[in-house]
Amino acid sequence: MPLLTRAEQVEIVCVSPDASKGVSGAALSAHLARHCKNMMITDLPTQHVGGVTNGVLSEAELPVLLSY
């Protein structure tokens, strides 16, 4: 939590088979909003199996915290 409270911006990225069914990170966002200054949620559809972690880590311009 100390890392998140000091962050200028926090982005929750949810990858799901059907992004049109709603944002799956909404509950997490509501909890973290009490601690984070600036938060955004990105909900992405699954385009193919696997590769998401590799894509995030290879294209990250800032530190990335992954949780499963």
C-alpha positions in Angstrom: 0.0 0.0 0.0 2.8 2.5 0.7 3.9 2.3 -3.0 0.3 3.0 -4.2 -0.3 5.9 -1.9 2.9 7.7 -3.2 2.1 7.0 -6.9 1.0 10.0 -9.0 -1.2 7.7 -11.1 -2.5 4.2 -10.7 -3.9 2.2 -13.7 -5.9 -1.0 -13.2 -5.9 -3.0 -16.4 -8.3 -5.9 -16.6 -8.1 -8.4 -19.5 -11.3 -10.4 -19.9 -12.9 -12.5 -22.7 -15.8 -10.0 -23.0 -15.0 -6.4 -22.1 -18.5 -5.3 -23.0 -20.0 -7.0 -19.9 -18.7 -4.4 -17.5 -15.5 -3.3 -15.9 -14.2 -6.2 -13.8 -11.8 -3.9 -11.8 -14.6 -1.7 -10.4 -14.5 -3.2 -6.9 -10.7 -3.0 -6.8 -10.9 0.6 -8.0 -13.4 1.6 -5.3 -11.2 0.2 -2.6 -8.0 1.8 -3.9 -9.6 5.1 -4.6 -9.4 5.8 -0.9 -5.7 5.6 -1.0 -4.6 6.7 -4.5 -4.5 10.2 -5.8 -5.3 9.6 -9.5 -6.8 6.3 -10.7 -8.0 4.9 -14.0 -9.4 1.6 -15.1 -8.7 0.1 -18.5 -10.8 -3.0 -19.5 -9.4 -4.9 -22.5 -10.9 -7.8 -24.3 -8.8 -11.0 -24.7 -7.5 -11.0 -28.3 -5.6 -14.3 -28.0 -4.6 -16.7 -25.2 -1.3 -15.8 -23.5 1.1 -13.0 -24.2 -0.6 -10.3 -22.0 2.0 -10.4 -19.3 4.8 -10.4 -21.9 3.2 -7.4 -23.6 2.8 -5.4 -20.5 6.3 -6.1 -19.3 8.0 -5.5 -22.6 6.2 -2.2 -23.3 6.1 -0.7 -19.8 7.6 2.7 -19.4 7.0 2.7 -15.6 7.3 0.1 -12.9 4.5 -2.5 -13.1 2.9 -4.4 -10.3 1.2 -7.6 -11.4 -1.1 -9.6 -9.2 -3.1 -12.7 -9.8 
